[in-house]
Amino acid sequence: MTDLDSKAFEIVCAVMPQIMEGMTFGMMVADPQGKLLYHNPVADRFLGINSAAQLRDIPNLQLQKEIVRAAISAGHDDAVSRPAESCISWDRVVTVNNETRILALRTRMVRQRDKKYRVFFQESRRAQQAFSRVVARSALRCRPDNRPQPSRSPAHRHALVGAQTAHSSPE
């Protein structure tokens, strides 16, 4: 992490609440014992945290068990006796306020001086898929020199595909 001088640190601390509140993904921070220290509004909306004080108090989730399962699936055989500190990710179907969504969950332990914290990120798969579609469409419309390609009619694209197929077929 980059060291900040005192003026930069003061600025970051001043704007951080607006940054955290304006994120489009959920974020939580807990201590190693599972005490929930912070969560943003998106995490509340995605997980129904409300007034949960511990990770175990979040309705319909057993995050501690899910972390261990995901860590073991990722190849951390000793995840039960020694919690993984690297990034662990998994998907989870969650229903909150009659809204069901698939969440991509990620967590990792972070150290700050002599303390550890578990940081969680939650993102709706719908948002990820929408973003991926936008990126894919823009990539298809760009040439290697990053100039946009002119759009072509379906008939023209079909003719191009037919020509490529004909060119690549054995004679």
C-alpha positions in Angstrom: 0.0 0.0 0.0 1.2 3.5 -0.7 2.3 5.6 2.2 0.3 8.8 2.4 1.6 12.0 3.8 -0.5 13.6 6.5 -2.3 16.0 4.1 -3.2 13.2 1.6 -4.3 11.0 4.5 -6.5 13.8 5.8 -8.1 14.2 2.3 -8.6 10.4 2.0 -10.3 10.2 5.4 -12.6 13.2 4.5 -13.9 11.6 1.2 -13.9 8.0 2.2 -17.4 7.9 3.7 -18.8 9.2 0.4 -16.8 6.7 -1.6 -17.9 3.8 0.7 -21.6 4.9 0.5 -21.5 5.3 -3.3 -20.1 1.9 -4.2 -22.2 -0.4 -6.4 -21.0 -3.5 -4.6 -21.4 -4.6 -1.0 -18.5 -4.3 1.4 -18.2 -5.6 5.0 -15.3 -5.6 7.5 -15.2 -8.0 10.5 -12.6 -8.9 13.1 -11.3 -12.5 13.2 -13.9 -13.5 15.8 -16.7 -12.5 13.4 -17.7 -9.2 14.9 -19.1 -7.0 12.2 -17.3 -3.7 12.3 -18.6 -2.0 9.1 -20.9 -2.6 6.2 -22.1 -0.3 3.4 -25.7 0.2 2.3 -25.3 -2.2 -0.6 -24.1 -5.0 1.6 -27.2 -4.4 3.7 -29.5 -4.5 0.6 -27.8 -7.6 -0.8 -27.6 -9.6 2.5 -30.2 -8.0 4.8 -27.7 -7.2 7.5 -29.8 -4.7 9.3 -28.5 -4.5 12.8 -26.4 -7.7 12.8 -23.5 -7.4 15.2 -21.8 -10.6 14.2 -21.3 -12.4 10.9 -23.4 -15.3 12.3 -26.3 -12.9 12.9 -26.7 -12.2 9.1 -30.0 -13.9 8.2 -29.9 -16.9 5.8 -26.1 -17.1 5.8 -23.5 -19.1 7.5 -20.5 -17.1 6.3 -17.9 -18.7 8.5 -18.9 -22.2 7.2 -19.1 -20.9 3.7 -15.6 -19.4 3.9 -14.2 -22.8 5.0 -16.0 -24.7 2.3 -14.9 -22.3 -0.4 -11.3 -22.4 0.9 -11.2 -26.2 0.9 -12.7 -26.2 -2.6 -9.9 -23.8 -3.6 -7.3 -26.2 -2.4 -6.6 -24.9 1.2 -6.8 -28.3 2.9 -6.0 -26.8 6.3 -8.7 -24.2 6.1 -10.4 -25.5 9.3 -7.4 -25.3 11.5 -5.7 -22.3 9.9 -8.1 -19.9 8.1 -6.9 -18.9 4.6 -5.6 -15.3 4.4 -5.6 -15.3 0.6 -8.6 -14.2 -1.4 -11.5 -16.8 -1.3 -14.4 -16.5 -3.7 -17.7 -18.3 -4.2 -21.2 -17.7 -5.5 -24.3 -17.7 -3.3 -28.0 -17.4 -4.1 -29.6 -15.1 -1.6 -33.2 -13.9 -1.1 -33.7 -10.6 0.8 -37.0 -8.7 0.9 -38.5 -11.1 -1.7 -35.7 -10.4 -4.1 -33.5 -13.3 -5.2 -30.1 -12.7 -6.7 -26.9 -14.6 -7.3 -24.0 -12.9 -5.5 -20.4 -13.3 -6.2 -18.7 -13.2 -2.7 -15.0 -12.5 -2.1 -13.2 -12.3 1.2 -9.6 -12.1 2.4 -7.8 -11.3 5.6 -6.0 -8.0 5.7 -3.4 -6.9 8.3 -3.1 -3.4 9.7 -0.2 -3.1 12.0 -0.7 -5.9 14.5 -4.4 -6.5 13.9 -6.3 -8.7 11.3 -9.6 -8.0 9.7 -11.7 -10.0 7.3 -12.9 -7.9 4.3 -15.9 -9.1 2.3 -17.1 -7.9 -1.1 -20.5 -8.8 -2.6 -21.5 -8.2 -6.2 -24.6 -9.1 -8.0 -23.9 -11.5 -10.9 -26.5 -9.5 -12.9 -24.3 -6.4 -12.6 -21.2 -8.5 -13.5 -22.9 -10.0 -16.5 -24.2 -6.6 -17.7 -20.7 -5.1 -17.4 -19.2 -8.1 -19.3 -21.7 -7.7 -22.1 -20.9 -4.0 -22.5 -17.1 -4.8 -22.5 -17.6 -7.6 -25.0 -19.7 -5.4 -27.3 -17.2 -2.5 -27.2 -14.3 -5.0 -27.9 -16.2 -6.3 -30.9 -16.7 -2.8 -32.3 -13.0 -1.8 -31.9 -10.2 -2.4 -34.3 -6.7 -3.2 -32.9 -5.9 0.4 -33.3 -8.9 1.2 -31.0 -10.8 3.0 -33.7 -14.5 2.1 -33.8 -15.5 -0.2 -36.6 -18.4 0.9 -38.8 -21.5 -1.2 -37.9 -22.5 -3.7 -40.5 -25.9 -5.1 -41.4 -26.7 -8.6 -40.4 -26.7 -9.6 -44.1 -23.2 -8.2 -44.5 -21.9 -10.0 -41.4 -23.5 -13.2 -42.7 -21.7 -12.8 -46.0 -18.4 -12.3 -44.2 -18.9 -15.4 -42.1 -19.8 -17.4 -45.2 -16.7 -16.1 -46.9 -14.5 -17.0 -43.9 -16.0 -20.4 -43.7 -15.5 -21.0 -47.4 -11.9 -19.8 -47.1 -11.1 -22.1 -44.2 -12.8 -25.2 -45.6 -10.6 -27.9 -47.2 -10.8 -28.2 -51.0 
